[in-house]
Amino acid sequence: MMASTPDLDTVAAREAALVEVGYQRFDTGMPNRLFYRRGADGRRTHHLHVVTKTGLIQELVDAARAERGLASVPVWEE
C-alpha cells in the first residue's frame, strides 16, 4: 500500500499508532520515503510506503491509466 503526505515528519511523529497495529519501520535507504512492514509467523504480510506528495505520482497514475484507455483523474484528495 502507498500513502502520501505533505510532511514525513508528521507521520514519523505518530509512528506509535502504526507500531500498535503491528507495523515496524524499516530503512530502505530511499530518500523522501518511510517504509513499514507487518508480518505474522515470521512472514511479511503487509508493506506500507509513505511518500511525500509529488507530481511524479500523478504522472505515473496518468500514464498507467492512459495505457488502459482510461481518463486522467486526480490522485490527491484535498
SULRA-V112137 format. One record per helix or strand of 2 or more residues. SS is the DSSP state (h for helix, s for strand). FROM is the first residue (numbers start at 1). LEN is the number of residues. If there is no record, write none. Layout:
((SS,FROM,LEN) (SS,FROM,LEN))
This chain:
((s,2,4) (h,8,6) (h,15,6) (s,23,3) (s,33,8) (s,43,10) (h,55,13))
